[in-house]
Amino acid sequence: MPALIIEKLCRGCQRCIHVCENKAIKLIAHTPVVQSDLCDECEACMEVCMQGAITISASESK
């Protein structure tokens, strides 16, 4: 399962966009959106998110 951005928690800092090596996160209407076909679940975006706004399902994460 790809990363999921919780819009209510996101502050739009774009750190997740810059850290994603696969360019799986795009900014659409001022909100980061994960392109599931490009996300490899590396969790780098989760690690840099200061708001805890990114998650990966516990049953599917590495």
N, CA, C and O atoms as a printed pandas DataFrame, in Angstrom:
     atom_number atom_name residue_name chain_id  residue_number  x_coord  y_coord  z_coord
0              1         N          MET        A               1    0.846   -1.176    0.000
1              2        CA          MET        A               1    0.000    0.000    0.000
2              3         C          MET        A               1    0.890    1.238    0.000
3              4         O          MET        A               1    1.822    1.315    0.800
4              5         N          PRO        A               2    0.634    2.194   -0.861
5              6        CA          PRO        A               2    1.458    3.403   -0.912
6              7         C          PRO        A               2    1.204    4.313    0.283
7              8         O          PRO        A               2    0.241    4.136    1.029
8              9         N          ALA        A               3    2.073    5.268    0.442
9             10        CA          ALA        A               3    1.909    6.261    1.506
10            11         C          ALA        A               3    0.585    6.996    1.326
11            12         O          ALA        A               3    0.073    7.129    0.215
12            13         N          LEU        A               4    0.052    7.464    2.434
13            14        CA          LEU        A               4   -1.206    8.204    2.435
14            15         C          LEU        A               4   -0.983    9.505    3.202
15            16         O          LEU        A               4   -0.469    9.492    4.321
16            17         N          ILE        A               5   -1.366   10.616    2.603
17            18        CA          ILE        A               5   -1.204   11.914    3.250
18            19         C          ILE        A               5   -2.531   12.313    3.887
19            20         O          ILE        A               5   -3.567   12.342    3.223
20            21         N          ILE        A               6   -2.488   12.616    5.166
21            22        CA          ILE        A               6   -3.675   13.026    5.910
22            23         C          ILE        A               6   -3.792   14.542    5.764
23            24         O          ILE        A               6   -3.064   15.299    6.407
24            25         N          GLU        A               7   -4.710   14.967    4.915
25            26        CA          GLU        A               7   -4.825   16.384    4.563
26            27         C          GLU        A               7   -5.045   17.301    5.761
27            28         O          GLU        A               7   -4.531   18.420    5.769
28            29         N          LYS        A               8   -5.783   16.869    6.760
29            30        CA          LYS        A               8   -6.061   17.700    7.933
30            31         C          LYS        A               8   -4.788   18.052    8.698
31            32         O          LYS        A               8   -4.707   19.107    9.326
32            33         N          LEU        A               9   -3.799   17.167    8.644
33            34        CA          LEU        A               9   -2.552   17.388    9.386
34            35         C          LEU        A               9   -1.474   18.082    8.550
35            36         O          LEU        A               9   -0.564   18.698    9.103
36            37         N          CYS        A              10   -1.571   17.987    7.244
37            38        CA          CYS        A              10   -0.549   18.536    6.351
38            39         C          CYS        A              10   -0.522   20.060    6.412
39            40         O          CYS        A              10   -1.563   20.714    6.350
40            41         N          ARG        A              11    0.686   20.617    6.536
41            42        CA          ARG        A              11    0.879   22.069    6.576
42            43         C          ARG        A              11    1.444   22.601    5.260
43            44         O          ARG        A              11    1.678   23.802    5.129
44            45         N          GLY        A              12    1.663   21.720    4.286
45            46        CA          GLY        A              12    2.125   22.143    2.971
46            47         C          GLY        A              12    3.584   22.538    2.892
47            48         O          GLY        A              12    3.956   23.338    2.034
48            49         N          CYS        A              13    4.423   21.998    3.764
49            50        CA          CYS        A              13    5.843   22.363    3.781
50            51         C          CYS        A              13    6.611   21.797    2.580
51            52         O          CYS        A              13    7.672   22.311    2.224
52            53         N          GLN        A              14    6.088   20.765    1.970
53            54        CA          GLN        A              14    6.645   20.116    0.775
54            55         C          GLN        A              14    7.927   19.331    1.029
55            56         O          GLN        A              14    8.614   18.955    0.078
56            57         N          ARG        A              15    8.260   19.079    2.283
57            58        CA          ARG        A              15    9.455   18.272    2.584
58            59         C          ARG        A              15    9.320   16.876    1.987
59            60         O          ARG        A              15   10.302   16.315    1.500
60            61         N          CYS        A              16    8.127   16.317    2.018
61            62        CA          CYS        A              16    7.893   14.979    1.477
62            63         C          CYS        A              16    8.158   14.935   -0.029
63            64         O          CYS        A              16    8.693   13.955   -0.548
64            65         N          ILE        A              17    7.781   15.997   -0.709
65            66        CA          ILE        A              17    7.991   16.071   -2.159
66            67         C          ILE        A              17    9.481   16.058   -2.474
67            68         O          ILE        A              17    9.922   15.362   -3.389
68            69         N          HIS        A              18   10.247   16.823   -1.723
69            70        CA          HIS        A              18   11.683   16.946   -1.994
70            71         C          HIS        A              18   12.469   15.694   -1.628
71            72         O          HIS        A              18   13.502   15.424   -2.240
72            73         N          VAL        A              19   12.007   14.923   -0.645
73            74        CA          VAL        A              19   12.747   13.739   -0.207
74            75         C          VAL        A              19   12.418   12.493   -1.044
75            76         O          VAL        A              19   13.181   11.527   -1.028
76            77         N          CYS        A              20   11.321   12.501   -1.755
77            78        CA          CYS        A              20   10.900   11.310   -2.507
78            79         C          CYS        A              20   11.770   11.091   -3.744
79            80         O          CYS        A              20   11.714   11.867   -4.698
80            81         N          GLU        A              21   12.568   10.034   -3.719
81            82        CA          GLU        A              21   13.475    9.729   -4.831
82            83         C          GLU        A              21   12.733    9.273   -6.082
83            84         O          GLU        A              21   13.247    9.414   -7.192
84            85         N          ASN        A              22   11.535    8.729   -5.915
85            86        CA          ASN        A              22   10.755    8.243   -7.055
86            87         C          ASN        A              22    9.845    9.306   -7.646
87            88         O          ASN        A              22    9.149    9.057   -8.630
88            89         N          LYS        A              23    9.849   10.494   -7.046
89            90        CA          LYS        A              23    8.965   11.579   -7.472
90            91         C          LYS        A              23    7.503   11.126   -7.474
91            92         O          LYS        A              23    6.730   11.440   -8.380
92            93         N          ALA        A              24    7.158   10.383   -6.432
93            94        CA          ALA        A              24    5.812    9.830   -6.312
94            95         C          ALA        A              24    4.831   10.803   -5.667
95            96         O          ALA        A              24    3.630   10.539   -5.628
96            97         N          ILE        A              25    5.335   11.927   -5.161
97            98        CA          ILE        A              25    4.460   12.892   -4.502
98            99         C          ILE        A              25    4.446   14.179   -5.314
99           100         O          ILE        A              25    5.487   14.781   -5.576
100          101         N          LYS        A              26    3.249   14.583   -5.702
101          102        CA          LYS        A              26    3.058   15.794   -6.499
102          103         C          LYS        A              26    2.190   16.773   -5.715
103          104         O          LYS        A              26    1.388   16.367   -4.873
104          105         N          LEU        A              27    2.351   18.036   -5.990
105          106        CA          LEU        A              27    1.531   19.061   -5.359
106          107         C          LEU        A              27    0.348   19.363   -6.279
107          108         O          LEU        A              27    0.523   19.812   -7.412
108          109         N          ILE        A              28   -0.835   19.114   -5.780
109          110        CA          ILE        A              28   -2.052   19.386   -6.535
110          111         C          ILE        A              28   -2.961   20.253   -5.667
111          112         O          ILE        A              28   -3.353   19.846   -4.574
112          113         N          ALA        A              29   -3.291   21.429   -6.146
113          114        CA          ALA        A              29   -4.135   22.381   -5.414
114          115         C          ALA        A              29   -3.605   22.620   -4.000
115          116         O          ALA        A              29   -4.361   22.581   -3.030
116          117         N          HIS        A              30   -2.292   22.869   -3.895
117          118        CA          HIS        A              30   -1.620   23.178   -2.631
118          119         C          HIS        A              30   -1.590   22.009   -1.643
119          120         O          HIS        A              30   -1.311   22.204   -0.460
120          121         N          THR        A              31   -1.876   20.804   -2.124
121          122        CA          THR        A              31   -1.867   19.623   -1.258
122          123         C          THR        A              31   -1.019   18.531   -1.905
123          124         O          THR        A              31   -1.214   18.224   -3.081
124          125         N          PRO        A              32   -0.080   17.935   -1.164
125          126        CA          PRO        A              32    0.694   16.818   -1.708
126          127         C          PRO        A              32   -0.204   15.600   -1.925
127          128         O          PRO        A              32   -1.047   15.273   -1.089
128          129         N          VAL        A              33   -0.005   14.943   -3.054
129          130        CA          VAL        A              33   -0.771   13.744   -3.396
130          131         C          VAL        A              33    0.212   12.658   -3.814
131          132         O          VAL        A              33    1.109   12.909   -4.619
132          133         N          VAL        A              34    0.048   11.450   -3.273
133          134        CA          VAL        A              34    0.932   10.324   -3.592
134          135         C          VAL        A              34    0.411    9.599   -4.820
135          136         O          VAL        A              34   -0.762    9.228   -4.882
136          137         N          GLN        A              35    1.288    9.399   -5.797
137          138        CA          GLN        A              35    0.960    8.605   -6.979
138          139         C          GLN        A              35    1.313    7.159   -6.638
139          140         O          GLN        A              35    2.485    6.784   -6.603
140          141         N          SER        A              36    0.293    6.365   -6.390
141          142        CA          SER        A              36    0.493    5.011   -5.868
142          143         C          SER        A              36    1.344    4.124   -6.769
143          144         O          SER        A              36    2.040    3.238   -6.274
144          145         N          ASP        A              37    1.302    4.344   -8.074
145          146        CA          ASP        A              37    2.089    3.510   -8.981
146          147         C          ASP        A              37    3.589    3.799   -8.891
147          148         O          ASP        A              37    4.398    2.979   -9.326
148          149         N          LEU        A              38    3.968    4.942   -8.337
149          150        CA          LEU        A              38    5.380    5.299   -8.207
150          151         C          LEU        A              38    5.934    5.095   -6.796
151          152         O          LEU        A              38    7.150    5.028   -6.614
152          153         N          CYS        A              39    5.063    4.998   -5.809
153          154        CA          CYS        A              39    5.486    4.858   -4.418
154          155         C          CYS        A              39    6.004    3.446   -4.148
155          156         O          CYS        A              39    5.321    2.462   -4.431
156          157         N          ASP        A              40    7.227    3.353   -3.595
157          158        CA          ASP        A              40    7.788    2.038   -3.265
158          159         C          ASP        A              40    7.801    1.777   -1.757
159          160         O          ASP        A              40    8.466    0.856   -1.284
160          161         N          GLU        A              41    7.057    2.601   -1.005
161          162        CA          GLU        A              41    6.899    2.425    0.443
162          163         C          GLU        A              41    8.225    2.515    1.200
163          164         O          GLU        A              41    8.423    1.803    2.185
164          165         N          CYS        A              42    9.115    3.364    0.758
165          166        CA          CYS        A              42   10.419    3.494    1.422
166          167         C          CYS        A              42   10.313    4.210    2.771
167          168         O          CYS        A              42   11.215    4.103    3.603
168          169         N          GLU        A              43    9.237    4.926    2.985
169          170        CA          GLU        A              43    8.937    5.634    4.228
170          171         C          GLU        A              43    9.784    6.882    4.461
171          172         O          GLU        A              43    9.746    7.448    5.554
172          173         N          ALA        A              44   10.542    7.321    3.469
173          174        CA          ALA        A              44   11.342    8.541    3.614
174          175         C          ALA        A              44   10.441    9.746    3.863
175          176         O          ALA        A              44   10.786   10.623    4.654
176          177         N          CYS        A              45    9.305    9.794    3.204
177          178        CA          CYS        A              45    8.380   10.915    3.391
178          179         C          CYS        A              45    7.827   10.942    4.811
179          180         O          CYS        A              45    7.640   12.014    5.386
180          181         N          MET        A              46    7.570    9.778    5.371
181          182        CA          MET        A              46    7.079    9.701    6.751
182          183         C          MET        A              46    8.120   10.234    7.724
183          184         O          MET        A              46    7.782   10.916    8.691
184          185         N          GLU        A              47    9.367    9.928    7.470
185          186        CA          GLU        A              47   10.449   10.334    8.364
186          187         C          GLU        A              47   10.670   11.839    8.387
187          188         O          GLU        A              47   11.046   12.387    9.423
188          189         N          VAL        A              48   10.445   12.520    7.263
189          190        CA          VAL        A              48   10.685   13.965    7.217
190          191         C          VAL        A              48    9.450   14.792    7.563
191          192         O          VAL        A              48    9.562   16.002    7.757
192          193         N          CYS        A              49    8.294   14.178    7.642
193          194        CA          CYS        A              49    7.062   14.917    7.917
194          195         C          CYS        A              49    7.017   15.333    9.394
195          196         O          CYS        A              49    6.912   14.492   10.287
196          197         N          MET        A              50    7.097   16.625    9.624
197          198        CA          MET        A              50    7.103   17.168   10.982
198          199         C          MET        A              50    5.716   17.138   11.625
199          200         O          MET        A              50    5.596   17.284   12.842
200          201         N          GLN        A              51    4.672   16.951   10.822
201          202        CA          GLN        A              51    3.302   16.989   11.324
202          203         C          GLN        A              51    2.706   15.599   11.547
203          204         O          GLN        A              51    1.609   15.480   12.091
204          205         N          GLY        A              52    3.417   14.549   11.132
205          206        CA          GLY        A              52    2.876   13.191   11.239
206          207         C          GLY        A              52    1.705   12.991   10.304
207          208         O          GLY        A              52    0.776   12.243   10.609
208          209         N          ALA        A              53    1.749   13.665    9.156
209          210        CA          ALA        A              53    0.630   13.654    8.224
210          211         C          ALA        A              53    0.713   12.561    7.171
211          212         O          ALA        A              53   -0.136   12.487    6.283
212          213         N          ILE        A              54    1.737   11.706    7.264
213          214        CA          ILE        A              54    1.901   10.645    6.260
214          215         C          ILE        A              54    1.946    9.305    6.961
215          216         O          ILE        A              54    2.621    9.140    7.978
216          217         N          THR        A              55    1.217    8.347    6.404
217          218        CA          THR        A              55    1.153    7.020    6.996
218          219         C          THR        A              55    1.161    5.956    5.908
219          220         O          THR        A              55    0.856    6.220    4.746
220          221         N          ILE        A              56    1.515    4.762    6.316
221          222        CA          ILE        A              56    1.410    3.570    5.463
222          223         C          ILE        A              56    0.712    2.532    6.318
223          224         O          ILE        A              56    1.027    2.389    7.500
224          225         N          SER        A              57   -0.212    1.820    5.748
225          226        CA          SER        A              57   -0.976    0.822    6.510
226          227         C          SER        A              57   -0.024   -0.132    7.209
227          228         O          SER        A              57    0.891   -0.670    6.586
228          229         N          ALA        A              58   -0.239   -0.345    8.515
229          230        CA          ALA        A              58    0.643   -1.209    9.309
230          231         C          ALA        A              58    0.686   -2.632    8.779
231          232         O          ALA        A              58    1.722   -3.290    8.876
232          233         N          SER        A              59   -0.402   -3.117    8.229
233          234        CA          SER        A              59   -0.441   -4.490    7.731
234          235         C          SER        A              59    0.329   -4.649    6.428
235          236         O          SER        A              59    0.683   -5.764    6.044
236          237         N          GLU        A              60    0.589   -3.536    5.749
237          238        CA          GLU        A              60    1.260   -3.597    4.457
238          239         C          GLU        A              60    2.680   -3.036    4.481
239          240         O          GLU        A              60    3.432   -3.253    3.531
240          241         N          SER        A              61    3.068   -2.320    5.541
241          242        CA          SER        A              61    4.369   -1.663    5.542
242          243         C          SER        A              61    5.504   -2.663    5.674
243          244         O          SER        A              61    5.319   -3.786    6.143
244          245         N          LYS        A              62    6.700   -2.223    5.242
245          246        CA          LYS        A              62    7.890   -3.076    5.256
246          247         C          LYS        A              62    8.438   -3.212    6.655
247          248         O          LYS        A              62    9.440   -3.896    6.862
